[in-house]
């Protein structure tokens, strides 16, 4: 798990961003040092939960094992997965993430409503690395 990037479970699950008090820009991943907007005089950065739902802005599939520094077990068979860029209208922000397991690029369409849910990035005998996934609204997977 990347500490501070998301919180909650079930319907309370939310990605966490930061908002600049001077220009109201929202950032994800979080920004803790300074506002990244050129020309902003800089303000306090406040943690904010992001919208749970958004619309598919773009998508593709990942059919190959990514190169280093991505960590994956070379002994395990690579499982393709869909990657989705989701526009959060309220924040005016696009957030990239994997689709929930079982959702393929062929199942997606630009403009489709999706929601952020807790997911598993990888796991071994000692550790489960958690992340977020995008799930089409109405899907039960």
OpenMM code with the backbone's topology and positions (N, CA, C; nanometers):
from openmm import Vec3, app, unit

residues = "UNK UNK UNK UNK UNK UNK UNK UNK UNK UNK UNK UNK UNK UNK UNK UNK UNK UNK UNK UNK UNK UNK UNK UNK UNK UNK UNK UNK UNK UNK UNK UNK UNK UNK UNK UNK UNK UNK UNK UNK UNK UNK UNK UNK UNK UNK UNK UNK UNK UNK UNK UNK UNK UNK UNK UNK UNK UNK UNK UNK UNK UNK UNK UNK UNK UNK UNK UNK UNK UNK UNK UNK UNK UNK UNK UNK UNK UNK UNK UNK UNK UNK UNK UNK UNK UNK UNK UNK UNK UNK UNK UNK UNK UNK UNK UNK UNK UNK UNK UNK UNK UNK UNK UNK UNK UNK UNK UNK UNK UNK UNK UNK UNK UNK UNK UNK UNK UNK UNK UNK UNK UNK UNK UNK UNK UNK UNK UNK UNK UNK UNK UNK UNK UNK UNK UNK UNK UNK UNK UNK UNK".split()
positions = [
    Vec3(0.0841, -0.1185, 0.0000),
    Vec3(0.0000, 0.0000, 0.0000),
    Vec3(0.0880, 0.1239, 0.0000),
    Vec3(0.0516, 0.2208, -0.0791),
    Vec3(0.1205, 0.3492, -0.0762),
    Vec3(0.0517, 0.4326, 0.0312),
    Vec3(0.1207, 0.4596, 0.1391),
    Vec3(0.0627, 0.5289, 0.2529),
    Vec3(0.0119, 0.6672, 0.2129),
    Vec3(-0.1121, 0.6955, 0.2509),
    Vec3(-0.1685, 0.8275, 0.2288),
    Vec3(-0.2332, 0.8502, 0.0938),
    Vec3(-0.2403, 0.7473, 0.0081),
    Vec3(-0.3007, 0.7655, -0.1236),
    Vec3(-0.4485, 0.7325, -0.1253),
    Vec3(-0.4944, 0.6519, -0.0280),
    Vec3(-0.6363, 0.6184, -0.0209),
    Vec3(-0.6709, 0.5782, 0.1214),
    Vec3(-0.8022, 0.5751, 0.1486),
    Vec3(-0.8499, 0.5430, 0.2827),
    Vec3(-0.9876, 0.4789, 0.2731),
    Vec3(-1.0288, 0.4120, 0.3787),
    Vec3(-1.1642, 0.3582, 0.3872),
    Vec3(-1.1817, 0.2239, 0.3203),
    Vec3(-1.3006, 0.1667, 0.3432),
    Vec3(-1.3372, 0.0378, 0.2852),
    Vec3(-1.4790, 0.0453, 0.2321),
    Vec3(-1.5124, -0.0442, 0.1416),
    Vec3(-1.6481, -0.0500, 0.0873),
    Vec3(-1.6902, 0.0834, 0.0276),
    Vec3(-1.8114, 0.1283, 0.0620),
    Vec3(-1.8626, 0.2542, 0.0082),
    Vec3(-1.7877, 0.3755, 0.0612),
    Vec3(-1.7097, 0.3578, 0.1674),
    Vec3(-1.6317, 0.4688, 0.2250),
    Vec3(-1.4924, 0.4797, 0.1628),
    Vec3(-1.4580, 0.3911, 0.0673),
    Vec3(-1.3262, 0.3951, 0.0036),
    Vec3(-1.3112, 0.5240, -0.0768),
    Vec3(-1.1987, 0.5937, -0.0600),
    Vec3(-1.1709, 0.7170, -0.1339),
    Vec3(-1.0217, 0.7299, -0.1622),
    Vec3(-0.9906, 0.7786, -0.2813),
    Vec3(-0.8546, 0.8229, -0.3086),
    Vec3(-0.8363, 0.9552, -0.2360),
    Vec3(-0.7134, 0.9825, -0.1922),
    Vec3(-0.6856, 1.1073, -0.1207),
    Vec3(-0.5946, 1.1956, -0.2050),
    Vec3(-0.6333, 1.3202, -0.2175),
    Vec3(-0.5522, 1.4182, -0.2877),
    Vec3(-0.5238, 1.5349, -0.1960),
    Vec3(-0.4670, 1.6395, -0.2514),
    Vec3(-0.4485, 1.7635, -0.1765),
    Vec3(-0.5032, 1.8784, -0.2599),
    Vec3(-0.5516, 1.9814, -0.1893),
    Vec3(-0.6059, 2.1015, -0.2543),
    Vec3(-0.5277, 2.2211, -0.2034),
    Vec3(-0.4883, 2.3084, -0.2967),
    Vec3(-0.4176, 2.4317, -0.2622),
    Vec3(-0.5201, 2.5360, -0.2175),
    Vec3(-0.4954, 2.5971, -0.1027),
    Vec3(-0.5894, 2.6977, -0.0506),
    Vec3(-0.5845, 2.8274, -0.1306),
    Vec3(-0.4760, 2.8511, -0.2059),
    Vec3(-0.4644, 2.9752, -0.2819),
    Vec3(-0.5349, 2.9682, -0.4172),
    Vec3(-0.5169, 2.8565, -0.4911),
    Vec3(-0.5739, 2.8502, -0.6265),
    Vec3(-0.6805, 2.7422, -0.6416),
    Vec3(-0.7036, 2.6632, -0.5382),
    Vec3(-0.8050, 2.5567, -0.5338),
    Vec3(-0.7731, 2.4383, -0.6243),
    Vec3(-0.6517, 2.4296, -0.6798),
    Vec3(-0.6128, 2.3148, -0.7616),
    Vec3(-0.6021, 2.1906, -0.6748),
    Vec3(-0.6436, 2.0774, -0.7318),
    Vec3(-0.6384, 1.9494, -0.6617),
    Vec3(-0.5333, 1.8623, -0.7285),
    Vec3(-0.4582, 1.7900, -0.6448),
    Vec3(-0.3497, 1.7062, -0.6954),
    Vec3(-0.3678, 1.5616, -0.6520),
    Vec3(-0.3394, 1.4696, -0.7428),
    Vec3(-0.3269, 1.3283, -0.7127),
    Vec3(-0.2221, 1.2730, -0.8066),
    Vec3(-0.1214, 1.2007, -0.7553),
    Vec3(-0.1047, 1.1720, -0.6148),
    Vec3(-0.0851, 1.2993, -0.5331),
    Vec3(-0.0964, 1.2819, -0.4036),
    Vec3(-0.0878, 1.3928, -0.3085),
    Vec3(0.0381, 1.4751, -0.3301),
    Vec3(0.0278, 1.5987, -0.2965),
    Vec3(0.1421, 1.6907, -0.2957),
    Vec3(0.1514, 1.7457, -0.1548),
    Vec3(0.2657, 1.7312, -0.0908),
    Vec3(0.2794, 1.7787, 0.0460),
    Vec3(0.3749, 1.8968, 0.0603),
    Vec3(0.4489, 1.9286, -0.0464),
    Vec3(0.5513, 2.0322, -0.0337),
    Vec3(0.5016, 2.1708, -0.0771),
    Vec3(0.4474, 2.1803, -0.1996),
    Vec3(0.4074, 2.3111, -0.2520),
    Vec3(0.3101, 2.2914, -0.3677),
    Vec3(0.2368, 2.3969, -0.4015),
    Vec3(0.1445, 2.3941, -0.5145),
    Vec3(0.2250, 2.3848, -0.6433),
    Vec3(0.1848, 2.2962, -0.7335),
    Vec3(0.2570, 2.2744, -0.8598),
    Vec3(0.2091, 2.3652, -0.9730),
    Vec3(0.1124, 2.4508, -0.9474),
    Vec3(0.0570, 2.5354, -1.0530),
    Vec3(0.1479, 2.6569, -1.0739),
    Vec3(0.2023, 2.6729, -1.1957),
    Vec3(0.2864, 2.7899, -1.2213),
    Vec3(0.2078, 2.9189, -1.1963),
    Vec3(0.2692, 3.0139, -1.1325),
    Vec3(0.2056, 3.1420, -1.1056),
    Vec3(0.1211, 3.1456, -0.9801),
    Vec3(0.0969, 3.0310, -0.9183),
    Vec3(0.0202, 3.0306, -0.7937),
    Vec3(0.1088, 3.0879, -0.6841),
    Vec3(0.0553, 3.1794, -0.6034),
    Vec3(0.1367, 3.2360, -0.4957),
    Vec3(0.1692, 3.1343, -0.3865),
    Vec3(0.1040, 3.0193, -0.3916),
    Vec3(0.1284, 2.9148, -0.2926),
    Vec3(0.0373, 2.9323, -0.1738),
    Vec3(-0.0210, 2.8253, -0.1353),
    Vec3(-0.1105, 2.8268, -0.0196),
    Vec3(-0.0904, 2.6999, 0.0596),
    Vec3(-0.1672, 2.6866, 0.1639),
    Vec3(-0.1615, 2.5643, 0.2417),
    Vec3(-0.2204, 2.4512, 0.1583),
    Vec3(-0.1636, 2.3321, 0.1711),
    Vec3(-0.2139, 2.2147, 0.1018),
    Vec3(-0.2915, 2.1302, 0.2020),
    Vec3(-0.4192, 2.1104, 0.1716),
    Vec3(-0.5097, 2.0394, 0.2605),
    Vec3(-0.5455, 1.9042, 0.1992),
    Vec3(-0.5432, 1.7985, 0.2795),
    Vec3(-0.5841, 1.6670, 0.2320),
    Vec3(-0.7334, 1.6682, 0.2039),
    Vec3(-0.7724, 1.6133, 0.0878),
    Vec3(-0.9141, 1.6060, 0.0510),
    Vec3(-0.9448, 1.4683, -0.0086),
    Vec3(-1.0595, 1.4112, 0.0277),
    Vec3(-1.1010, 1.2879, -0.0395),
    Vec3(-1.1504, 1.3244, -0.1796),
    Vec3(-1.1142, 1.2435, -0.2772),
    Vec3(-1.1556, 1.2686, -0.4149),
    Vec3(-1.2913, 1.2027, -0.4413),
    Vec3(-1.3551, 1.2458, -0.5475),
    Vec3(-1.4815, 1.1848, -0.5877),
    Vec3(-1.4605, 1.0355, -0.6071),
    Vec3(-1.5551, 0.9581, -0.5645),
    Vec3(-1.5436, 0.8122, -0.5791),
    Vec3(-1.5747, 0.7680, -0.7211),
    Vec3(-1.6585, 0.8442, -0.7901),
    Vec3(-1.6987, 0.8081, -0.9263),
    Vec3(-1.6473, 0.9091, -1.0280),
    Vec3(-1.6265, 0.8582, -1.1480),
    Vec3(-1.5854, 0.9428, -1.2589),
    Vec3(-1.6236, 0.8747, -1.3895),
    Vec3(-1.5776, 0.9317, -1.4995),
    Vec3(-1.6092, 0.8768, -1.6325),
    Vec3(-1.4804, 0.8389, -1.7037),
    Vec3(-1.4882, 0.7274, -1.7773),
    Vec3(-1.3714, 0.6811, -1.8525),
    Vec3(-1.3333, 0.7897, -1.9525),
    Vec3(-1.2108, 0.8359, -1.9414),
    Vec3(-1.1564, 0.9377, -2.0310),
    Vec3(-1.0806, 0.8692, -2.1445),
    Vec3(-1.0109, 0.7591, -2.1096),
    Vec3(-0.9382, 0.6783, -2.2068),
    Vec3(-0.9084, 0.5440, -2.1421),
    Vec3(-0.8711, 0.4463, -2.2220),
    Vec3(-0.8374, 0.3144, -2.1683),
    Vec3(-0.7514, 0.2373, -2.2685),
    Vec3(-0.6845, 0.1360, -2.2169),
    Vec3(-0.6040, 0.0469, -2.3008),
    Vec3(-0.5865, -0.0834, -2.2244),
    Vec3(-0.5167, -0.1770, -2.2852),
    Vec3(-0.4873, -0.2987, -2.2108),
    Vec3(-0.3366, -0.3188, -2.2005),
    Vec3(-0.2983, -0.3936, -2.1001),
    Vec3(-0.1584, -0.4227, -2.0735),
    Vec3(-0.1387, -0.5717, -2.0974),
    Vec3(-0.0860, -0.6053, -2.2130),
    Vec3(-0.0716, -0.7461, -2.2496),
    Vec3(0.0702, -0.7983, -2.2308),
    Vec3(0.1599, -0.7147, -2.1819),
    Vec3(0.2986, -0.7587, -2.1641),
    Vec3(0.3441, -0.7293, -2.0212),
    Vec3(0.4429, -0.8025, -1.9763),
    Vec3(0.5027, -0.7792, -1.8449),
    Vec3(0.5872, -0.6523, -1.8555),
    Vec3(0.5593, -0.5522, -1.7739),
    Vec3(0.6362, -0.4278, -1.7838),
    Vec3(0.7807, -0.4470, -1.7372),
    Vec3(0.8700, -0.3649, -1.7913),
    Vec3(1.0116, -0.3759, -1.7551),
    Vec3(1.0390, -0.3190, -1.6156),
    Vec3(1.1585, -0.3425, -1.5662),
    Vec3(1.2041, -0.2854, -1.4398),
    Vec3(1.1905, -0.1333, -1.4470),
    Vec3(1.1547, -0.0656, -1.3428),
    Vec3(1.1584, -0.1052, -1.2036),
    Vec3(1.0288, -0.1694, -1.1534),
    Vec3(0.9292, -0.1946, -1.2395),
    Vec3(0.8076, -0.2619, -1.1966),
    Vec3(0.8458, -0.3995, -1.1444),
    Vec3(0.7916, -0.4362, -1.0322),
    Vec3(0.8257, -0.5639, -0.9699),
    Vec3(0.7139, -0.6643, -0.9967),
    Vec3(0.7501, -0.7764, -1.0578),
    Vec3(0.6546, -0.8851, -1.0759),
    Vec3(0.7316, -1.0162, -1.0689),
    Vec3(0.6643, -1.1191, -1.0285),
    Vec3(0.7251, -1.2497, -1.0120),
    Vec3(0.7432, -1.3154, -1.1490),
    Vec3(0.8681, -1.3330, -1.1931),
    Vec3(0.8899, -1.3927, -1.3254),
    Vec3(0.8452, -1.5389, -1.3336),
    Vec3(0.8232, -1.6012, -1.2183),
    Vec3(0.7764, -1.7399, -1.2164),
    Vec3(0.6255, -1.7502, -1.2392),
    Vec3(0.5527, -1.6395, -1.2150),
    Vec3(0.4075, -1.6388, -1.2349),
    Vec3(0.3743, -1.5982, -1.3775),
    Vec3(0.2719, -1.6606, -1.4303),
    Vec3(0.2265, -1.6240, -1.5643),
    Vec3(0.1720, -1.4810, -1.5613),
    Vec3(0.2043, -1.4010, -1.6616),
    Vec3(0.1556, -1.2635, -1.6687),
    Vec3(0.0082, -1.2638, -1.7073),
    Vec3(-0.0727, -1.1896, -1.6318),
    Vec3(-0.2149, -1.1784, -1.6598),
    Vec3(-0.2438, -1.0393, -1.7142),
    Vec3(-0.2888, -1.0292, -1.8396),
    Vec3(-0.3225, -0.8980, -1.8950),
    Vec3(-0.4313, -0.8300, -1.8124),
    Vec3(-0.4305, -0.6969, -1.8108),
    Vec3(-0.5336, -0.6222, -1.7391),
    Vec3(-0.5585, -0.4900, -1.8116),
    Vec3(-0.6758, -0.4347, -1.7893),
    Vec3(-0.7119, -0.3070, -1.8512),
    Vec3(-0.6633, -0.1918, -1.7637),
    Vec3(-0.6142, -0.0875, -1.8271),
    Vec3(-0.5762, 0.0366, -1.7605),
    Vec3(-0.6760, 0.1439, -1.8020),
    Vec3(-0.7219, 0.2220, -1.7039),
    Vec3(-0.8256, 0.3216, -1.7306),
    Vec3(-0.7815, 0.4582, -1.6792),
    Vec3(-0.7967, 0.5598, -1.7629),
    Vec3(-0.7797, 0.6993, -1.7210),
    Vec3(-0.9205, 0.7523, -1.6960),
    Vec3(-0.9451, 0.7958, -1.5723),
    Vec3(-1.0798, 0.8368, -1.5304),
    Vec3(-1.0810, 0.9850, -1.4989),
    Vec3(-1.1766, 1.0552, -1.5584),
    Vec3(-1.1921, 1.1980, -1.5304),
    Vec3(-1.2862, 1.2170, -1.4126),
    Vec3(-1.2339, 1.2847, -1.3103),
    Vec3(-1.3149, 1.3236, -1.1951),
    Vec3(-1.3596, 1.4667, -1.2212),
    Vec3(-1.4845, 1.4846, -1.2589),
    Vec3(-1.5340, 1.6148, -1.3030),
    Vec3(-1.5232, 1.7217, -1.1952),
    Vec3(-1.5591, 1.6870, -1.0716),
    Vec3(-1.5588, 1.7870, -0.9644),
    Vec3(-1.4182, 1.8415, -0.9389),
    Vec3(-1.3177, 1.7557, -0.9526),
    Vec3(-1.1796, 1.7970, -0.9262),
    Vec3(-1.1065, 1.8457, -1.0517),
    Vec3(-1.1685, 1.8242, -1.1701),
    Vec3(-1.1052, 1.8576, -1.2975),
    Vec3(-0.9683, 1.7893, -1.3067),
    Vec3(-0.9711, 1.6579, -1.2866),
    Vec3(-0.8506, 1.5788, -1.2730),
    Vec3(-0.8715, 1.4434, -1.3403),
    Vec3(-0.7667, 1.3894, -1.4047),
    Vec3(-0.7711, 1.2561, -1.4622),
    Vec3(-0.6778, 1.1669, -1.3809),
    Vec3(-0.7311, 1.0533, -1.3342),
    Vec3(-0.6554, 0.9600, -1.2501),
    Vec3(-0.6464, 0.8255, -1.3218),
    Vec3(-0.5253, 0.7735, -1.3325),
    Vec3(-0.5000, 0.6458, -1.3981),
    Vec3(-0.5060, 0.5324, -1.2968),
    Vec3(-0.5551, 0.4180, -1.3374),
    Vec3(-0.5560, 0.3004, -1.2513),
    Vec3(-0.5971, 0.1769, -1.3296),
    Vec3(-0.5816, 0.0611, -1.2661),
    Vec3(-0.6224, -0.0643, -1.3276),
    Vec3(-0.7726, -0.0836, -1.3126),
    Vec3(-0.8292, -0.1586, -1.4068),
    Vec3(-0.9675, -0.2024, -1.3928),
    Vec3(-0.9706, -0.3172, -1.2936),
    Vec3(-1.0859, -0.3412, -1.2333),
    Vec3(-1.0992, -0.4578, -1.1458),
    Vec3(-1.0724, -0.5832, -1.2277),
    Vec3(-1.0216, -0.6883, -1.1628),
    Vec3(-0.9985, -0.8135, -1.2354),
    Vec3(-1.1258, -0.8597, -1.3052),
    Vec3(-1.1091, -0.9081, -1.4267),
    Vec3(-1.2225, -0.9560, -1.5053),
    Vec3(-1.2779, -0.8548, -1.6030),
    Vec3(-1.2465, -0.7260, -1.5844),
    Vec3(-1.2908, -0.6232, -1.6793),
    Vec3(-1.1785, -0.6024, -1.7813),
    Vec3(-1.2114, -0.6213, -1.9074),
    Vec3(-1.1141, -0.6087, -2.0159),
    Vec3(-1.1372, -0.4769, -2.0908),
    Vec3(-1.0413, -0.4380, -2.1698),
    Vec3(-1.0555, -0.3157, -2.2497),
    Vec3(-1.1800, -0.3240, -2.3377),
    Vec3(-1.2121, -0.4429, -2.3872),
    Vec3(-1.3302, -0.4604, -2.4725),
    Vec3(-1.4608, -0.4340, -2.3974),
    Vec3(-1.4563, -0.4357, -2.2645),
    Vec3(-1.5759, -0.4109, -2.1832),
    Vec3(-1.5971, -0.2628, -2.1540),
    Vec3(-1.5017, -0.1789, -2.1929),
    Vec3(-1.5035, -0.0370, -2.1564),
    Vec3(-1.5430, 0.0509, -2.2743),
    Vec3(-1.5867, 0.1727, -2.2436),
    Vec3(-1.6183, 0.2725, -2.3453),
    Vec3(-1.5905, 0.4105, -2.2865),
    Vec3(-1.5418, 0.5004, -2.3688),
    Vec3(-1.5208, 0.6379, -2.3243),
    Vec3(-1.6552, 0.6939, -2.2783),
    Vec3(-1.6547, 0.7590, -2.1615),
    Vec3(-1.7762, 0.8168, -2.1054),
    Vec3(-1.8477, 0.7262, -2.0067),
    Vec3(-1.8092, 0.5987, -2.0010),
    Vec3(-1.8710, 0.5044, -1.9071),
    Vec3(-1.8418, 0.5483, -1.7641),
    Vec3(-1.9416, 0.5346, -1.6754),
    Vec3(-1.9212, 0.5704, -1.5355),
    Vec3(-1.8525, 0.4553, -1.4622),
    Vec3(-1.7488, 0.4895, -1.3857),
    Vec3(-1.6747, 0.3912, -1.3064),
    Vec3(-1.6575, 0.4463, -1.1656),
    Vec3(-1.6236, 0.3555, -1.0724),
    Vec3(-1.6006, 0.3973, -0.9343),
    Vec3(-1.4721, 0.3362, -0.8826),
    Vec3(-1.4073, 0.4074, -0.7903),
    Vec3(-1.2853, 0.3592, -0.7271),
    Vec3(-1.3204, 0.2599, -0.6176),
    Vec3(-1.2528, 0.1458, -0.6181),
    Vec3(-1.2707, 0.0433, -0.5152),
    Vec3(-1.1334, -0.0061, -0.4726),
    Vec3(-1.1255, -0.0609, -0.3519),
    Vec3(-1.0000, -0.1180, -0.3038),
    Vec3(-0.9657, -0.2405, -0.3869),
    Vec3(-0.8362, -0.2609, -0.4094),
    Vec3(-0.7923, -0.3752, -0.4878),
    Vec3(-0.6566, -0.4246, -0.4422),
    Vec3(-0.6134, -0.5342, -0.5001),
    Vec3(-0.4840, -0.5930, -0.4692),
    Vec3(-0.3937, -0.5766, -0.5901),
    Vec3(-0.2772, -0.5178, -0.5679),
    Vec3(-0.1792, -0.5018, -0.6746),
    Vec3(-0.0982, -0.6293, -0.6903),
    Vec3(-0.0535, -0.6845, -0.5773),
    Vec3(0.0284, -0.8058, -0.5790),
    Vec3(0.0260, -0.8652, -0.4391),
    Vec3(0.0544, -0.9923, -0.4294),
    Vec3(0.0646, -1.0533, -0.2980),
    Vec3(0.1585, -1.1724, -0.3040),
    Vec3(0.2224, -1.1987, -0.1913),
    Vec3(0.3037, -1.3175, -0.1762),
    Vec3(0.2713, -1.3774, -0.0395),
    Vec3(0.3496, -1.4728, 0.0056),
    Vec3(0.3197, -1.5417, 0.1311),
    Vec3(0.3193, -1.4483, 0.2513),
    Vec3(0.3981, -1.3402, 0.2474),
    Vec3(0.4095, -1.2502, 0.3625),
    Vec3(0.3317, -1.1204, 0.3497),
    Vec3(0.3102, -1.0734, 0.2273),
    Vec3(0.2586, -0.9375, 0.2100),
    Vec3(0.1508, -0.9305, 0.1025),
    Vec3(0.0507, -0.8464, 0.1266),
    Vec3(-0.0474, -0.8105, 0.0241),
    Vec3(-0.0333, -0.6611, -0.0007),
    Vec3(-0.0016, -0.6227, -0.1244),
    Vec3(0.0114, -0.4821, -0.1601),
    Vec3(-0.1231, -0.4350, -0.2132),
    Vec3(-0.1827, -0.3388, -0.1432),
    Vec3(-0.3153, -0.2899, -0.1823),
    Vec3(-0.3033, -0.1647, -0.2682),
    Vec3(-0.4061, -0.1414, -0.3469),
    Vec3(-0.4113, -0.0275, -0.4378),
    Vec3(-0.5587, 0.0051, -0.4623),
    Vec3(-0.5869, 0.0792, -0.5664),
    Vec3(-0.7251, 0.1039, -0.6067),
    Vec3(-0.7454, 0.0459, -0.7457),
    Vec3(-0.8683, 0.0103, -0.7750),
    Vec3(-0.9083, -0.0335, -0.9077),
    Vec3(-1.0300, 0.0481, -0.9479),
    Vec3(-1.0537, 0.0574, -1.0776),
    Vec3(-1.1751, 0.1212, -1.1287),
    Vec3(-1.2724, 0.0109, -1.1686),
    Vec3(-1.3959, 0.0223, -1.1226),
    Vec3(-1.4990, -0.0762, -1.1523),
    Vec3(-1.6155, -0.0060, -1.2208),
    Vec3(-1.6624, -0.0608, -1.3340),
    Vec3(-1.7812, -0.0018, -1.3972),
    Vec3(-1.8968, 0.0023, -1.2977),
    Vec3(-1.9681, 0.1132, -1.2919),
    Vec3(-2.0814, 0.1274, -1.2008),
    Vec3(-2.1869, 0.0254, -1.2397),
    Vec3(-2.2354, -0.0470, -1.1398),
    Vec3(-2.3343, -0.1520, -1.1638),
    Vec3(-2.2724, -0.2894, -1.1718),
    Vec3(-2.1386, -0.2973, -1.1893),
    Vec3(-2.0714, -0.4285, -1.1938),
    Vec3(-2.0550, -0.4797, -1.0513),
    Vec3(-2.0551, -0.6093, -1.0344),
    Vec3(-2.0416, -0.6667, -0.9014),
    Vec3(-1.9036, -0.7234, -0.8755),
    Vec3(-1.8181, -0.7287, -0.9752),
    Vec3(-1.6830, -0.7864, -0.9569),
    Vec3(-1.5975, -0.7018, -0.8675),
] * unit.nanometer
topology = app.Topology()
chain = topology.addChain("A")
for resn in residues:
    res = topology.addResidue(resn, chain)
    for name in ("N", "CA", "C"):
        topology.addAtom(name, app.Element.getBySymbol(name[0]), res)
